[in-house]
Each structure stands twice: as structure tokens, then as C-alpha cells.
Amino acid sequence: MSGKTYRRVLTIAGSDSGGGAGIQADLKTISANGCYGMSVITALTAQNTCGVTGIEAVPVPFVAQQIDAVLSDIGADAVKIGMLFSPELIQTVAIKLKEYGVQHIVLDPVMVATSGDKLLQDDAVEALKAHLIPMAELITPNLPEAGVLLGRHISAASEVEAATVELAQLGCANVLVKGGHLSDAESDDCLYLRAESRTVRLSGERIPTTNTHGTGCTLSSAIASFIALGESVESAVWKAKAYITEAIRAGAAYRIGEGHGPVHHFHRFW
């Protein structure tokens, strides 16, 4: 029996009880951009707009079981990876994705929450470099995360392009370094397409708001969604950039919680 099918996006990430980041933001984003979202939860966080008060890691064998359940039956046109708390978890996720031959992996190397709370064990960084970054079609670090991966502080706009190119030497196909932490009036990102040895600067308006919780999760999930829909990496990044910019702009008018509020994932609909 034939019928319609969905473009499928799997997010492998932590849960945010406040709903603004992590799995919750990913599923909202995937849905808002016309894809079918599935989830593998790697950690539970007690979290709100003010910060993270607790992290409970999901047992690694159960993470593997979730991946098996989804990929053995439904499959995925793209996979977004977010919070992976430990080296053991990182290695297991890499093994499973290889086992199922997953092609399109967008890796957001989540290390610190918007509130400043740490979300990654120290020894997990080397595991990311060894096991998952070389598998990724795209990695999407912000400036602090890029600095951790390269082992040096990156703070100036003039350093971003060189850092983007250097990160590609870790083995990933493409790199997007997000410029949201720059102090400039603009919020420019830098994309390096390794196969073409080409950098693309994505200019962006900096919208004055404290509602920026989950922006990294949202952007990477939007990119994965557009890749699942058949876009090239460059096109997917441009479209995701436009989506997150409007989500931030629309969300700026709202007040929810006492800290960093969420973006408006469904701004196109209401």
C-alpha cells in the first residue's frame, strides 16, 4: 500500500524541562520546518530560564536501545546531535550511527547552557574529536565551544574565519562557527565548505532581547530539517539562519520566566 511519507529528522540530545532548549526545542523546530521529529534522550535536566539545577544522565545502554528502536523501524533522513554528557555515550552514539549507515549528521557540540551551566564532562571533548566530529556533515559550535575544541580563546571577529577552517581539520565535512557571542553590532556566522575550500560569511542582525535560550539547539535542528528536505548544506544553513532570526525577533516580545526566555519556534503559524 503506497502513501505519503515524511522527511524524518532524529534528534539525539538532552531534555530541557523548561521547554526552550534541548529535545523540546528540537522537536518544535523540526515540526515547524515541515519534517517528522523523533528523539533519543541522552540526559534529563532540571532546567528553566534561569539555569540548570540538575543533570541526570540516561544509562548508555538505554540510549543505544532508543537509537535501535527508531532507526531499525522508522529510519532518518538527517540526525541532529546535541548534548552528549560522557565519553562512553559519545562512543556508543558513534557506533550506532555507523551501524545504521546514517549519512547526514549535524553535530552541535553542546558544552555550556545559555545560563553558563556546564553540560559536558571534561574528558568528553576528546571523545567528540575522536568519534563523532569526523562523522559529521556539519558541526555548529559557538565561539566558546570552538575555543574549547581548538584549545584557545576566540573573541575577535577577525579570528573567526581562521578558526572555522582549522576546525575542519578535525575531520568533519563542513563547519559553521556562530558569531552570537561577538560584541559587534552584527551577529555574523562563518561557514566553511571543506570540499570546495570555501568560506561563506552569513551576516545577521543582532536583535536586542534576553530571550535567547535554546538558539543553538534551534539553529542546528533547523539545518538538519532543511538537509532532510533535500537542501545542500550551504542552502540549509542560510534557510535555518533566516528561521532562527525570525524566531528570535518574534520571541523578543514575549515574557516567560525570570531569565533567558525561549525563541518563538512557531512564529510562522501564530
Secondary structure, 3 states (H helix, E strand, C coil): CCCCCCCEEEEEEEEECCCCCHHHHHHHHHHHCCCEEEEEEEEEEEECCCCEEEEEECCHHHHHHHHHHHHHHCCCCEEEECCCCCHHHHHHHHHHHHHCCCCCEEECCCCECCCCCECCCCCHHHHHHHHHHHHCCEECCEHHHHHHHHCCCCCCHHHHHHHHHHHHCCCCCEEEEECCCCCCCECCEEEEEHHHCEEEEECCECCCCCCCECHHHHHHHHHHHHHHCCCCHHHHHHHHHHHHHHHHHHHCCCCCCCCCCECCCCCCCC
